[in-house]
Amino acid sequence: MQQRIIWFILFLFGLAMIFYVTVIDDKRSSTMTDLEQKDYIQDGDVKSTLEVYRRLELKWEGTSQHVKTLQEDLAFQIKRYETKMDSIGDDFMRVRNSINNTKEHLLKKIDALREELESLDDQFKAYKRGTNRKLDDILITKIPRMEDDLKGVVDSLDVILSLESIRKEIKKQKNN
């Protein structure tokens, strides 16, 4: 009986081996195959990731070169802009000074013209006063003298006319 037990145990052990090989080992081998494929995929992923990283670094280097070029261009444009703005600022300052100078010049001319007008006004008033004085002097002193002189002339003419009219009468009478 002991042999039977041994054979029975061996039989169970054989069945366990067959079960292990067909069911459990199959799962293990398929899992190993999957791991192998994943290792290959991961290796490919690592290689492709490294390639992507290398390409990304190249892009970054190229982009950094473009950014550097753009920064240099920007710095140049800023300098050019500042120079132009300084030039425009100087031009505005010149125009402002010119306007101020012209304004001062015009104000001086206006003041001089105002003074000249005041002087002419004073001269006109003085002339008018002088003329009024002369007119008053003529009206007060010379016209009455002239009137007196004219009366004397009229009287003389009357005398002369009366003498002449007398002469005419005498002549008329002589002729008659």
C-alpha positions as YAML, in Angstrom:
chain: A
units: angstrom
residues:
- id: 1
  name: MET
  ca: [0.00, 0.00, 0.00]
- id: 2
  name: GLN
  ca: [2.73, 2.26, 0.45]
- id: 3
  name: GLN
  ca: [3.49, 2.06, -3.11]
- id: 4
  name: ARG
  ca: [0.07, 3.03, -4.02]
- id: 5
  name: ILE
  ca: [0.21, 6.04, -1.82]
- id: 6
  name: ILE
  ca: [3.49, 7.00, -3.42]
- id: 7
  name: TRP
  ca: [2.01, 6.45, -6.85]
- id: 8
  name: PHE
  ca: [-1.03, 8.40, -5.89]
- id: 9
  name: ILE
  ca: [1.09, 11.28, -4.57]
- id: 10
  name: LEU
  ca: [3.20, 11.09, -7.72]
- id: 11
  name: PHE
  ca: [0.03, 11.10, -9.77]
- id: 12
  name: LEU
  ca: [-1.22, 14.17, -7.89]
- id: 13
  name: PHE
  ca: [2.16, 15.75, -8.23]
- id: 14
  name: GLY
  ca: [2.08, 15.04, -12.01]
- id: 15
  name: LEU
  ca: [-1.41, 16.50, -12.26]
- id: 16
  name: ALA
  ca: [-0.22, 19.54, -10.34]
- id: 17
  name: MET
  ca: [2.74, 19.84, -12.74]
- id: 18
  name: ILE
  ca: [0.49, 19.56, -15.76]
- id: 19
  name: PHE
  ca: [-1.90, 22.10, -14.23]
- id: 20
  name: TYR
  ca: [1.04, 24.35, -13.44]
- id: 21
  name: VAL
  ca: [2.51, 24.07, -16.93]
- id: 22
  name: THR
  ca: [-0.77, 24.46, -18.76]
- id: 23
  name: VAL
  ca: [-2.52, 27.08, -16.64]
- id: 24
  name: ILE
  ca: [-0.13, 28.91, -14.34]
- id: 25
  name: ASP
  ca: [3.00, 28.73, -16.48]
- id: 26
  name: ASP
  ca: [0.98, 29.79, -19.51]
- id: 27
  name: LYS
  ca: [-0.12, 32.91, -17.65]
- id: 28
  name: ARG
  ca: [3.45, 33.52, -16.54]
- id: 29
  name: SER
  ca: [4.85, 33.03, -20.02]
- id: 30
  name: SER
  ca: [2.20, 35.29, -21.56]
- id: 31
  name: THR
  ca: [2.94, 37.88, -18.86]
- id: 32
  name: MET
  ca: [6.65, 37.56, -19.65]
- id: 33
  name: THR
  ca: [5.91, 37.95, -23.36]
- id: 34
  name: ASP
  ca: [3.87, 41.07, -22.58]
- id: 35
  name: LEU
  ca: [6.73, 42.36, -20.43]
- id: 36
  name: GLU
  ca: [9.15, 41.72, -23.25]
- id: 37
  name: GLN
  ca: [6.98, 43.64, -25.66]
- id: 38
  name: LYS
  ca: [6.56, 46.43, -23.14]
- id: 39
  name: ASP
  ca: [10.30, 46.52, -22.64]
- id: 40
  name: TYR
  ca: [10.72, 46.90, -26.39]
- id: 41
  name: ILE
  ca: [8.02, 49.54, -26.50]
- id: 42
  name: GLN
  ca: [9.58, 51.31, -23.54]
- id: 43
  name: ASP
  ca: [12.97, 51.05, -25.17]
- id: 44
  name: GLY
  ca: [11.43, 52.52, -28.30]
- id: 45
  name: ASP
  ca: [9.66, 55.10, -26.19]
- id: 46
  name: VAL
  ca: [12.91, 55.96, -24.47]
- id: 47
  name: LYS
  ca: [14.66, 56.18, -27.80]
- id: 48
  name: SER
  ca: [11.83, 58.23, -29.30]
- id: 49
  name: THR
  ca: [11.68, 60.35, -26.14]
- id: 50
  name: LEU
  ca: [15.40, 60.95, -26.39]
- id: 51
  name: GLU
  ca: [14.95, 61.84, -30.06]
- id: 52
  name: VAL
  ca: [12.06, 64.14, -29.23]
- id: 53
  name: TYR
  ca: [14.14, 65.72, -26.46]
- id: 54
  name: ARG
  ca: [17.08, 66.15, -28.87]
- id: 55
  name: ARG
  ca: [14.80, 67.73, -31.48]
- id: 56
  name: LEU
  ca: [13.25, 69.92, -28.82]
- id: 57
  name: GLU
  ca: [16.71, 71.07, -27.75]
- id: 58
  name: LEU
  ca: [17.52, 71.88, -31.39]
- id: 59
  name: LYS
  ca: [14.28, 73.82, -31.66]
- id: 60
  name: TRP
  ca: [15.10, 75.66, -28.45]
- id: 61
  name: GLU
  ca: [18.55, 76.51, -29.75]
- id: 62
  name: GLY
  ca: [17.06, 77.73, -33.03]
- id: 63
  name: THR
  ca: [14.35, 79.63, -31.21]
- id: 64
  name: SER
  ca: [16.88, 81.15, -28.86]
- id: 65
  name: GLN
  ca: [18.89, 82.28, -31.91]
- id: 66
  name: HIS
  ca: [15.75, 83.85, -33.37]
- id: 67
  name: VAL
  ca: [14.91, 85.45, -30.04]
- id: 68
  name: LYS
  ca: [18.47, 86.78, -29.79]
- id: 69
  name: THR
  ca: [18.20, 88.21, -33.31]
- id: 70
  name: LEU
  ca: [14.83, 89.73, -32.46]
- id: 71
  name: GLN
  ca: [16.25, 91.21, -29.25]
- id: 72
  name: GLU
  ca: [19.14, 92.75, -31.19]
- id: 73
  name: ASP
  ca: [16.72, 94.14, -33.77]
- id: 74
  name: LEU
  ca: [14.51, 95.47, -30.99]
- id: 75
  name: ALA
  ca: [17.48, 97.12, -29.25]
- id: 76
  name: PHE
  ca: [18.51, 98.71, -32.57]
- id: 77
  name: GLN
  ca: [14.97, 99.92, -33.24]
- id: 78
  name: ILE
  ca: [14.73, 101.33, -29.70]
- id: 79
  name: LYS
  ca: [18.00, 103.23, -30.19]
- id: 80
  name: ARG
  ca: [16.78, 104.50, -33.56]
- id: 81
  name: TYR
  ca: [13.44, 105.50, -32.02]
- id: 82
  name: GLU
  ca: [15.14, 107.31, -29.12]
- id: 83
  name: THR
  ca: [17.44, 109.13, -31.54]
- id: 84
  name: LYS
  ca: [14.48, 110.15, -33.69]
- id: 85
  name: MET
  ca: [12.49, 111.26, -30.64]
- id: 86
  name: ASP
  ca: [15.48, 113.32, -29.42]
- id: 87
  name: SER
  ca: [15.70, 114.89, -32.86]
- id: 88
  name: ILE
  ca: [11.97, 115.62, -32.87]
- id: 89
  name: GLY
  ca: [12.25, 117.01, -29.33]
- id: 90
  name: ASP
  ca: [15.05, 119.31, -30.47]
- id: 91
  name: ASP
  ca: [12.96, 120.41, -33.45]
- id: 92
  name: PHE
  ca: [10.00, 121.16, -31.18]
- id: 93
  name: MET
  ca: [12.29, 123.10, -28.85]
- id: 94
  name: ARG
  ca: [13.59, 125.14, -31.81]
- id: 95
  name: VAL
  ca: [10.05, 125.82, -33.00]
- id: 96
  name: ARG
  ca: [8.97, 126.78, -29.47]
- id: 97
  name: ASN
  ca: [11.96, 129.13, -29.15]
- id: 98
  name: SER
  ca: [11.21, 130.60, -32.57]
- id: 99
  name: ILE
  ca: [7.58, 131.16, -31.60]
- id: 100
  name: ASN
  ca: [8.64, 132.78, -28.31]
- id: 101
  name: ASN
  ca: [11.17, 134.99, -30.09]
- id: 102
  name: THR
  ca: [8.59, 136.00, -32.68]
- id: 103
  name: LYS
  ca: [6.07, 136.70, -29.94]
- id: 104
  name: GLU
  ca: [8.57, 138.88, -28.05]
- id: 105
  name: HIS
  ca: [9.51, 140.67, -31.28]
- id: 106
  name: LEU
  ca: [5.85, 141.32, -32.11]
- id: 107
  name: LEU
  ca: [5.17, 142.54, -28.58]
- id: 108
  name: LYS
  ca: [8.10, 144.95, -28.84]
- id: 109
  name: LYS
  ca: [6.86, 146.18, -32.21]
- id: 110
  name: ILE
  ca: [3.33, 146.59, -30.85]
- id: 111
  name: ASP
  ca: [4.68, 148.54, -27.86]
- id: 112
  name: ALA
  ca: [6.80, 150.72, -30.16]
- id: 113
  name: LEU
  ca: [3.77, 151.30, -32.41]
- id: 114
  name: ARG
  ca: [1.63, 152.14, -29.37]
- id: 115
  name: GLU
  ca: [4.26, 154.65, -28.20]
- id: 116
  name: GLU
  ca: [4.48, 156.12, -31.68]
- id: 117
  name: LEU
  ca: [0.69, 156.41, -31.85]
- id: 118
  name: GLU
  ca: [0.63, 158.11, -28.46]
- id: 119
  name: SER
  ca: [3.36, 160.46, -29.63]
- id: 120
  name: LEU
  ca: [1.42, 161.23, -32.83]
- id: 121
  name: ASP
  ca: [-1.73, 161.73, -30.78]
- id: 122
  name: ASP
  ca: [0.13, 164.15, -28.51]
- id: 123
  name: GLN
  ca: [1.55, 165.97, -31.55]
- id: 124
  name: PHE
  ca: [-1.91, 166.18, -33.11]
- id: 125
  name: LYS
  ca: [-3.38, 167.54, -29.90]
- id: 126
  name: ALA
  ca: [-0.56, 170.09, -29.68]
- id: 127
  name: TYR
  ca: [-1.07, 171.04, -33.33]
- id: 128
  name: LYS
  ca: [-4.80, 171.32, -32.75]
- id: 129
  name: ARG
  ca: [-4.23, 173.51, -29.71]
- id: 130
  name: GLY
  ca: [-1.79, 175.64, -31.69]
- id: 131
  name: THR
  ca: [-4.23, 175.93, -34.57]
- id: 132
  name: ASN
  ca: [-7.06, 176.79, -32.22]
- id: 133
  name: ARG
  ca: [-4.88, 179.44, -30.62]
- id: 134
  name: LYS
  ca: [-4.03, 180.87, -34.02]
- id: 135
  name: LEU
  ca: [-7.70, 180.87, -35.01]
- id: 136
  name: ASP
  ca: [-8.64, 182.49, -31.75]
- id: 137
  name: ASP
  ca: [-5.83, 185.01, -32.23]
- id: 138
  name: ILE
  ca: [-7.04, 185.72, -35.78]
- id: 139
  name: LEU
  ca: [-10.66, 186.01, -34.67]
- id: 140
  name: ILE
  ca: [-9.86, 188.25, -31.72]
- id: 141
  name: THR
  ca: [-7.14, 190.49, -33.05]
- id: 142
  name: LYS
  ca: [-6.76, 190.45, -36.81]
- id: 143
  name: ILE
  ca: [-10.39, 190.24, -38.00]
- id: 144
  name: PRO
  ca: [-11.51, 193.37, -36.14]
- id: 145
  name: ARG
  ca: [-8.46, 195.21, -37.54]
- id: 146
  name: MET
  ca: [-9.27, 193.96, -41.00]
- id: 147
  name: GLU
  ca: [-12.86, 195.02, -40.57]
- id: 148
  name: ASP
  ca: [-11.68, 198.45, -39.56]
- id: 149
  name: ASP
  ca: [-9.33, 198.53, -42.55]
- id: 150
  name: LEU
  ca: [-12.15, 197.41, -44.86]
- id: 151
  name: LYS
  ca: [-14.44, 200.09, -43.50]
- id: 152
  name: GLY
  ca: [-11.71, 202.58, -44.22]
- id: 153
  name: VAL
  ca: [-11.32, 201.24, -47.75]
- id: 154
  name: VAL
  ca: [-15.09, 201.28, -48.27]
- id: 155
  name: ASP
  ca: [-15.21, 204.84, -47.05]
- id: 156
  name: SER
  ca: [-12.32, 205.74, -49.34]
- id: 157
  name: LEU
  ca: [-14.03, 204.00, -52.21]
- id: 158
  name: ASP
  ca: [-17.20, 205.80, -51.49]
- id: 159
  name: VAL
  ca: [-15.30, 209.00, -51.62]
- id: 160
  name: ILE
  ca: [-13.52, 207.96, -54.78]
- id: 161
  name: LEU
  ca: [-16.74, 206.76, -56.32]
- id: 162
  name: SER
  ca: [-18.50, 209.90, -55.41]
- id: 163
  name: LEU
  ca: [-15.61, 211.88, -56.95]
- id: 164
  name: GLU
  ca: [-15.78, 209.92, -60.12]
- id: 165
  name: SER
  ca: [-19.48, 210.12, -60.31]
- id: 166
  name: ILE
  ca: [-19.07, 213.81, -59.86]
- id: 167
  name: ARG
  ca: [-16.58, 213.94, -62.70]
- id: 168
  name: LYS
  ca: [-18.92, 212.05, -64.92]
- id: 169
  name: GLU
  ca: [-21.62, 214.43, -64.21]
- id: 170
  name: ILE
  ca: [-19.31, 217.23, -64.99]
- id: 171
  name: LYS
  ca: [-18.35, 215.66, -68.24]
- id: 172
  name: LYS
  ca: [-21.88, 215.03, -69.13]
- id: 173
  name: GLN
  ca: [-22.73, 218.46, -68.57]
- id: 174
  name: LYS
  ca: [-19.84, 219.73, -70.56]
- id: 175
  name: ASN
  ca: [-20.82, 217.59, -73.42]
- id: 176
  name: ASN
  ca: [-24.23, 218.81, -73.41]
...
